[in-house]
Amino acid sequence: MNKVNLPDIEYNSQRVDINIAEYGRNIQKMLAHVAEIEDLDKQKKYVDKIIDLMIVINPQCRNVEDFRSKLWKHAYRISGFKLKITPPDGVEFSKEDKRENPEEVAYPVIENKFRHYGHHIQLLIKKAKEMPEGPKKVGMINTIASYMKLAYKTWNRENFVSDESIKNDLATISKGTLYVEDGSSIDTFGQPTNNSNARRRPMGKSYGSNDYGRNRSNYPQNANKNKSRPRFGNPVAPGKRKPNI
């Protein structure tokens, strides 16, 4: 059986980076080939044709003022500033126009354990460890424990989570520096306390209280405003009838 020689496959990871991705890799290859042409007149003709092709690939560039001079700058940048021809009149560029890559985004380091609590819980624990001892730190620890239990319930609704497991996880993540008081319930953290002296809703006449007619003079019920009005033509005093003649 004859051995078949397979062609070498070129992967994108093995290729050079694209200087301007909007125009693709083939434009970059053509400009790199044209940059090696010694005849400058011939090189300029090829670059003009390549710029026409760049307009076809990106027709929206026509909306830019002096778009052709901008494409010339892009062509020089794509070629790595290896083109030897003189740019047209009005086109000025320098190697300082080279696009700089943005700074890399600093992503947070994800811990291997306790991912279900989220990364922010690590920041809260770090902040609580730096706080001085006192009621504020205790309140911070209780808030963290309450948030941990809420996060656990959100991502694991099928299984029951006990307060002891949350307390143990908090102690493990904080490396034994943060603890929740023994006998305390995490579910009660943040709940309002029962205060017997709390201000109650005032009760008065507008809330249906019975004052047994003591305020009836001030607030008459169903007052008849037509009592003092005469029913016939001649005005008479209220409660008196006109005598018969």
C-alpha positions as CSV (number, residue, x, y, z in Angstrom):
1,M,0.0,0.0,0.0
2,N,1.4,3.3,-1.1
3,K,1.9,6.0,1.6
4,V,-0.1,9.1,1.0
5,N,1.7,12.3,1.7
6,L,-0.7,14.8,3.3
7,P,-0.2,18.5,2.7
8,D,1.0,20.6,5.6
9,I,-2.0,22.2,7.3
10,E,-1.5,25.8,8.5
11,Y,-3.5,26.7,11.6
12,N,-4.5,30.2,12.5
13,S,-2.6,29.8,15.8
14,Q,0.6,29.4,13.7
15,R,0.0,32.4,11.5
16,V,1.1,35.9,12.1
17,D,-1.3,38.3,13.8
18,I,-3.6,40.4,11.6
19,N,-2.8,44.1,11.9
20,I,-6.3,45.3,11.1
21,A,-8.9,42.6,11.3
22,E,-11.6,44.4,9.4
23,Y,-9.9,43.7,6.1
24,G,-9.0,40.1,6.7
25,R,-5.8,38.1,6.3
26,N,-5.8,37.9,2.5
27,I,-5.5,41.7,2.2
28,Q,-2.5,41.5,4.5
29,K,-0.9,38.7,2.5
30,M,-1.4,40.7,-0.8
31,L,0.2,43.9,0.7
32,A,3.1,41.8,2.1
33,H,3.7,40.4,-1.4
34,V,3.4,43.8,-3.0
35,A,5.9,45.3,-0.5
36,E,8.5,43.0,-2.0
37,I,8.1,44.3,-5.6
38,E,11.2,46.5,-6.5
39,D,9.4,48.4,-9.3
40,L,7.8,51.3,-7.5
41,D,5.4,52.2,-10.3
42,K,4.2,48.6,-10.5
43,Q,3.9,48.5,-6.7
44,K,1.8,51.7,-6.7
45,K,-0.6,50.2,-9.3
46,Y,-1.0,47.0,-7.2
47,V,-1.7,49.1,-4.0
48,D,-4.4,51.1,-5.9
49,K,-6.1,47.9,-6.8
50,I,-5.9,46.5,-3.3
51,I,-7.4,49.8,-1.9
52,D,-10.3,49.4,-4.3
53,L,-10.7,45.9,-2.9
54,M,-10.6,47.2,0.6
55,I,-13.5,49.6,-0.3
56,V,-15.5,46.6,-1.6
57,I,-14.9,44.7,1.7
58,N,-15.8,47.7,3.9
59,P,-18.2,49.9,1.9
60,Q,-19.1,51.8,5.1
61,C,-15.8,53.5,4.9
62,R,-17.2,55.7,2.1
63,N,-19.1,57.6,4.8
64,V,-15.8,58.8,6.3
65,E,-14.4,62.1,5.1
66,D,-11.2,61.6,3.0
67,F,-11.8,57.9,3.2
68,R,-9.3,57.1,0.5
69,S,-6.4,58.8,2.3
70,K,-7.5,56.8,5.4
71,L,-7.3,53.6,3.4
72,W,-3.8,54.5,2.3
73,K,-2.8,54.8,5.9
74,H,-4.4,51.5,6.7
75,A,-2.5,49.9,3.8
76,Y,0.8,51.1,5.1
77,R,-0.1,49.9,8.6
78,I,-1.2,46.5,7.4
79,S,2.0,46.0,5.4
80,G,4.0,46.8,8.5
81,F,5.2,50.1,6.9
82,K,7.2,48.1,4.4
83,L,5.7,49.8,1.3
84,K,8.4,51.8,-0.5
85,I,6.1,54.0,-2.7
86,T,5.4,57.6,-2.0
87,P,1.9,58.1,-0.7
88,P,-0.5,60.4,-2.7
89,D,-0.7,64.1,-2.0
90,G,-2.5,64.9,1.2
91,V,-1.7,61.5,2.8
92,E,0.7,61.9,5.8
93,F,1.5,59.1,8.2
94,S,4.2,57.9,10.5
95,K,4.9,54.8,12.4
96,E,3.6,56.5,15.5
97,D,0.1,56.0,13.9
98,K,0.4,52.3,14.7
99,R,-2.5,51.0,16.7
100,E,-1.5,50.1,20.2
101,N,-3.1,47.1,21.8
102,P,-5.2,47.8,24.8
103,E,-4.1,46.8,28.2
104,E,-5.1,43.4,29.3
105,V,-8.2,43.2,31.6
106,A,-7.3,42.0,35.0
107,Y,-9.7,39.1,35.8
108,P,-10.2,38.0,39.3
109,V,-8.5,34.8,40.5
110,I,-11.2,32.2,41.0
111,E,-10.7,30.0,44.0
112,N,-11.1,26.3,43.4
113,K,-13.3,25.8,46.5
114,F,-16.5,27.4,47.5
115,R,-17.3,28.8,44.1
116,H,-21.0,28.6,44.8
117,Y,-20.7,31.5,47.2
118,G,-19.3,33.8,44.5
119,H,-16.1,35.9,44.3
120,H,-17.6,38.8,46.2
121,I,-17.8,36.8,49.4
122,Q,-14.0,36.5,49.3
123,L,-13.8,40.3,49.2
124,L,-16.3,40.7,52.1
125,I,-14.4,38.3,54.2
126,K,-11.1,40.0,53.5
127,K,-12.7,43.3,54.5
128,A,-14.1,41.8,57.7
129,K,-10.7,40.4,58.7
130,E,-9.3,43.9,58.5
131,M,-11.9,45.5,60.8
132,P,-11.2,46.1,64.5
133,E,-13.0,44.0,67.1
134,G,-16.3,45.3,68.1
135,P,-20.1,45.3,67.3
136,K,-19.5,46.5,63.8
137,K,-17.3,43.5,63.0
138,V,-19.8,41.2,64.5
139,G,-22.6,42.7,62.4
140,M,-20.3,42.3,59.3
141,I,-19.7,38.6,60.1
142,N,-23.4,38.0,60.6
143,T,-24.2,39.7,57.3
144,I,-21.6,37.6,55.5
145,A,-23.1,34.4,56.9
146,S,-26.6,35.4,55.9
147,Y,-25.4,36.2,52.4
148,M,-23.6,32.9,52.2
149,K,-26.7,31.0,53.1
150,L,-28.8,32.9,50.6
151,A,-26.3,32.2,47.8
152,Y,-26.2,28.5,48.8
153,K,-30.0,28.3,48.6
154,T,-30.0,30.0,45.3
155,W,-27.8,27.5,43.6
156,N,-28.8,24.4,45.5
157,R,-32.5,24.5,46.1
158,E,-33.0,20.8,46.3
159,N,-30.8,20.2,49.3
160,F,-31.3,21.6,52.8
161,V,-28.4,23.7,54.1
162,S,-27.8,23.9,57.9
163,D,-26.4,26.8,59.8
164,E,-23.6,24.7,61.0
165,S,-22.3,24.0,57.5
166,I,-22.4,27.8,56.7
167,K,-20.5,28.5,59.9
168,N,-17.9,25.9,59.1
169,D,-17.5,27.2,55.6
170,L,-17.1,30.7,56.9
171,A,-14.4,29.6,59.3
172,T,-12.6,27.7,56.5
173,I,-12.6,30.5,54.0
174,S,-11.4,33.0,56.6
175,K,-8.7,30.5,57.7
176,G,-10.1,30.4,61.2
177,T,-10.4,34.1,61.9
178,L,-14.2,34.7,61.5
179,Y,-16.8,32.8,63.6
180,V,-20.5,33.1,64.2
181,E,-21.6,33.0,67.8
182,D,-22.7,29.6,69.0
183,G,-26.4,29.1,69.3
184,S,-27.3,31.9,66.9
185,S,-29.6,31.4,63.9
186,I,-28.4,32.8,60.6
187,D,-32.0,33.1,59.4
188,T,-32.7,35.7,62.1
189,F,-29.8,38.0,61.0
190,G,-31.2,41.3,59.7
191,Q,-34.8,40.6,60.9
192,P,-36.4,43.4,62.9
193,T,-36.7,42.7,66.6
194,N,-40.0,42.6,68.4
195,N,-40.3,45.9,70.2
196,S,-43.4,46.2,72.5
197,N,-42.9,50.0,72.7
198,A,-43.0,50.4,68.9
199,R,-45.1,53.2,67.7
200,R,-48.6,52.0,66.9
201,R,-51.0,53.3,64.4
202,P,-53.0,56.1,66.0
203,M,-56.7,55.3,66.4
204,G,-59.2,58.1,66.3
205,K,-62.5,59.3,64.8
206,S,-61.3,58.4,61.2
207,Y,-60.5,54.8,62.2
208,G,-64.0,53.9,63.4
209,S,-63.6,54.4,67.1
210,N,-66.8,54.8,69.1
211,D,-66.8,58.0,71.1
212,Y,-70.4,57.5,72.1
213,G,-71.6,60.8,70.6
214,R,-69.2,63.0,72.5
215,N,-67.8,64.5,69.2
216,R,-71.1,64.5,67.4
217,S,-71.4,68.3,67.6
218,N,-68.1,68.7,65.9
219,Y,-68.6,66.0,63.3
220,P,-72.4,65.7,62.7
221,Q,-73.5,62.6,60.9
222,N,-76.0,63.1,58.0
223,A,-76.6,66.7,58.8
224,N,-79.7,68.1,57.1
225,K,-78.7,71.3,55.5
226,N,-82.2,72.0,54.3
227,K,-83.8,72.4,57.8
228,S,-83.6,76.2,57.8
229,R,-84.8,76.6,54.2
230,P,-88.5,77.4,53.6
231,R,-90.4,74.8,51.5
232,F,-92.9,77.3,50.1
233,G,-92.9,80.9,48.8
234,N,-93.1,82.8,52.2
235,P,-90.2,82.4,54.5
236,V,-91.2,81.0,57.9
237,A,-89.3,80.0,60.9
238,P,-88.2,76.4,60.9
239,G,-90.6,74.1,62.8
240,K,-93.6,76.4,62.5
241,R,-96.6,75.9,60.1
242,K,-98.4,78.7,58.3
243,P,-101.8,79.3,60.0
244,N,-105.0,78.7,58.1
245,I,-107.2,81.8,57.4
